[in-house]
Amino acid sequence: MKQELIETIKHIATLPIHEDRKKTLDTLSIYIKEKLEKKEAISVNFICTHNSRRSHLGQIWMQTLAKYFNIDNLNAYSGGTEETAVAPQIIDTLKKQNFEVEKISHEKNPVYSIKFDDHSHPIVGFSKKYAHQFNPSTNFAAIMTCSQADEGCPFVAGSEKRIPITYEDPKISDNTDLETETYLERSNQIASELYYVLSQLN
């Protein structure tokens, strides 16, 4: 893994997490731990309304931290209740946090290659519905990252576990002086909480 990204991870590992949040996060830790004990593949799908911001951060950080913690059979995905596009602020934030990001298509809904090291397959980032063929159709945990998706999707077909881990939308800061700071804060929050989830497995 790139040393600069390791330094980013070391920083997010120090961020405080409220005890109330840990109770919810522990549900995901237990799910992953049970899968590990059974030596089963682990699929985690982060779901939000537009699959443009929070759900992508969840997918990217979960996949990156799985590599950091040497959990080889965990794969992270993301989707929405509708298809839009990855917000450019998310791409800018990932670059600031030392990911290597390349746009590999230029449609209205671009596809991005997101790399956390030079030896692993890149994470493929683009907006899609949660049931898209790119995502698992069975035996996955559905992580609801926004309250709208949590309320709008009471049943996620194919999921064996549904866990609401919701975050405030950084979109509220778009086109303001706080935009860069807010997106970085949200990415750090998601990263630190997923770091906590995986750190509980040992």
C-alpha positions as CSV (number, residue, x, y, z in Angstrom):
1,M,0.0,0.0,0.0
2,K,1.2,3.5,-0.8
3,Q,3.0,5.0,2.2
4,E,1.1,8.3,1.9
5,L,-2.2,6.4,2.1
6,I,-0.9,4.5,5.1
7,E,-0.2,7.8,6.8
8,T,-3.8,8.8,6.1
9,I,-5.1,5.6,7.6
10,K,-2.9,6.1,10.7
11,H,-4.6,9.5,11.1
12,I,-8.2,8.3,10.7
13,A,-7.5,5.5,13.2
14,T,-7.0,8.2,15.9
15,L,-10.4,9.9,15.3
16,P,-12.9,9.6,18.1
17,I,-16.1,7.6,17.7
18,H,-19.2,8.1,19.9
19,E,-20.2,5.1,22.0
20,D,-23.7,5.1,20.5
21,R,-22.2,4.8,17.0
22,K,-20.1,1.8,18.1
23,K,-23.2,-0.1,19.0
24,T,-24.4,0.0,15.4
25,L,-20.9,-0.5,14.0
26,D,-20.5,-3.6,16.2
27,T,-23.4,-5.2,14.2
28,L,-21.3,-5.0,11.1
29,S,-18.2,-6.3,12.9
30,I,-20.2,-9.3,14.1
31,Y,-21.5,-10.0,10.6
32,I,-18.0,-10.0,9.1
33,K,-16.5,-12.0,12.0
34,E,-19.1,-14.7,11.6
35,K,-18.3,-14.9,7.8
36,L,-14.6,-15.1,8.6
37,E,-15.1,-17.9,11.1
38,K,-17.1,-19.9,8.5
39,K,-14.5,-19.1,5.8
40,E,-17.2,-17.6,3.6
41,A,-16.8,-14.8,1.1
42,I,-17.8,-11.5,2.5
43,S,-19.7,-9.0,0.4
44,V,-20.8,-5.6,1.7
45,N,-22.9,-3.2,-0.4
46,F,-23.1,0.4,0.7
47,I,-26.5,1.8,-0.5
48,C,-27.6,5.5,-0.7
49,T,-30.2,7.3,-2.8
50,H,-28.0,8.6,-5.7
51,N,-24.9,6.5,-5.3
52,S,-22.9,9.7,-5.7
53,R,-21.2,10.5,-2.4
54,R,-21.5,8.6,0.9
55,S,-22.0,5.1,-0.5
56,H,-18.9,5.5,-2.7
57,L,-16.8,6.6,0.3
58,G,-18.1,3.5,2.2
59,Q,-17.2,1.1,-0.6
60,I,-13.7,2.6,-1.3
61,W,-12.7,2.8,2.4
62,M,-14.0,-0.6,3.2
63,Q,-12.1,-2.2,0.3
64,T,-9.0,-0.2,1.2
65,L,-9.1,-1.1,4.9
66,A,-9.8,-4.8,4.1
67,K,-6.4,-4.7,2.3
68,Y,-4.8,-2.8,5.2
69,F,-6.1,-5.5,7.7
70,N,-5.2,-8.4,5.3
71,I,-8.8,-9.6,4.9
72,D,-8.6,-11.1,1.5
73,N,-12.1,-12.5,1.1
74,L,-13.9,-9.2,1.7
75,N,-15.3,-7.3,-1.3
76,A,-17.1,-3.9,-1.0
77,Y,-19.7,-2.5,-3.4
78,S,-22.0,0.5,-3.7
79,G,-25.3,1.3,-5.3
80,G,-28.3,3.6,-5.1
81,T,-32.0,3.6,-5.5
82,E,-31.3,5.5,-8.7
83,E,-28.3,6.1,-11.0
84,T,-26.7,9.5,-11.2
85,A,-22.9,10.1,-11.2
86,V,-20.0,10.2,-8.7
87,A,-19.8,13.7,-7.4
88,P,-16.6,15.5,-8.5
89,Q,-16.0,16.6,-4.9
90,I,-15.6,12.9,-3.9
91,I,-12.9,12.4,-6.5
92,D,-11.1,15.5,-5.3
93,T,-11.4,14.3,-1.7
94,L,-10.0,10.9,-2.5
95,K,-7.0,12.5,-4.2
96,K,-6.4,14.7,-1.2
97,Q,-6.3,11.6,0.9
98,N,-3.6,10.0,-1.3
99,F,-5.7,7.6,-3.5
100,E,-4.6,7.4,-7.2
101,V,-7.7,8.2,-9.2
102,E,-8.1,8.1,-13.0
103,K,-11.2,8.8,-15.1
104,I,-11.4,6.0,-17.6
105,S,-14.6,7.0,-19.4
106,H,-16.2,10.4,-20.0
107,E,-20.0,9.8,-20.2
108,K,-22.5,11.7,-18.1
109,N,-21.9,9.0,-15.5
110,P,-18.1,8.5,-15.7
111,V,-16.2,5.4,-14.6
112,Y,-13.2,5.9,-12.4
113,S,-10.2,3.7,-11.5
114,I,-9.3,4.2,-7.8
115,K,-6.1,2.6,-6.6
116,F,-4.8,2.2,-3.1
117,D,-1.6,0.4,-4.1
118,D,0.3,-0.7,-7.3
119,H,-0.4,-4.4,-6.9
120,S,-4.1,-4.8,-6.3
121,H,-6.9,-4.5,-8.8
122,P,-8.3,-0.9,-8.8
123,I,-11.7,-0.2,-7.3
124,V,-14.1,0.6,-10.2
125,G,-16.2,3.6,-9.3
126,F,-19.4,4.7,-11.1
127,S,-23.0,5.4,-10.1
128,K,-25.4,2.5,-10.4
129,K,-28.6,1.1,-8.8
130,Y,-27.9,-1.3,-5.9
131,A,-29.2,-4.3,-7.9
132,H,-26.9,-3.6,-10.9
133,Q,-25.2,-6.7,-12.3
134,F,-21.8,-5.3,-11.1
135,N,-23.0,-5.8,-7.5
136,P,-23.8,-9.1,-5.6
137,S,-27.3,-10.4,-5.9
138,T,-27.3,-12.7,-2.9
139,N,-25.5,-13.2,0.4
140,F,-24.4,-9.7,1.2
141,A,-24.8,-7.1,3.9
142,A,-26.7,-4.0,2.8
143,I,-25.3,-0.9,4.6
144,M,-27.8,2.0,4.3
145,T,-25.7,5.1,4.4
146,C,-28.4,7.7,4.2
147,S,-31.8,8.0,5.9
148,Q,-33.7,8.4,2.6
149,A,-32.4,5.1,1.3
150,D,-33.0,3.5,4.7
151,E,-36.6,4.6,4.7
152,G,-37.1,4.1,1.0
153,C,-35.7,0.6,0.8
154,P,-37.2,-1.4,3.7
155,F,-36.3,-4.6,1.9
156,V,-33.1,-5.1,-0.1
157,A,-33.5,-8.2,-2.3
158,G,-30.8,-10.7,-1.8
159,S,-29.3,-9.2,1.3
160,E,-28.8,-11.4,4.4
161,K,-28.2,-8.5,6.7
162,R,-29.4,-4.9,6.5
163,I,-27.6,-2.4,8.7
164,P,-28.4,1.4,8.8
165,I,-25.2,3.3,9.3
166,T,-26.2,6.7,8.2
167,Y,-24.2,9.9,7.5
168,E,-25.0,13.5,6.9
169,D,-24.8,14.3,3.2
170,P,-21.7,16.5,2.5
171,K,-23.8,17.9,-0.4
172,I,-25.1,20.5,2.0
173,S,-21.8,22.3,1.7
174,D,-21.7,22.4,-2.1
175,N,-20.6,25.8,-3.5
176,T,-19.8,27.2,-0.1
177,D,-16.5,28.1,1.6
178,L,-16.9,24.9,3.7
179,E,-17.1,22.5,0.8
180,T,-13.6,21.0,0.9
181,E,-13.6,20.8,4.7
182,T,-17.0,19.2,4.8
183,Y,-16.2,16.5,2.2
184,L,-12.9,15.7,3.9
185,E,-14.6,15.5,7.3
186,R,-17.3,13.1,6.0
187,S,-14.7,10.9,4.3
188,N,-12.6,10.8,7.5
189,Q,-15.7,9.9,9.6
190,I,-16.7,7.0,7.3
191,A,-13.1,5.8,7.2
192,S,-12.6,6.0,10.9
193,E,-15.8,4.1,11.6
194,L,-14.9,1.3,9.1
195,Y,-11.5,1.2,10.6
196,Y,-13.2,0.6,14.0
197,V,-15.4,-2.2,12.4
198,L,-12.4,-4.1,11.0
199,S,-10.2,-3.5,14.0
200,Q,-12.7,-5.4,16.2
201,L,-12.2,-8.7,14.3
202,N,-8.9,-9.8,16.0
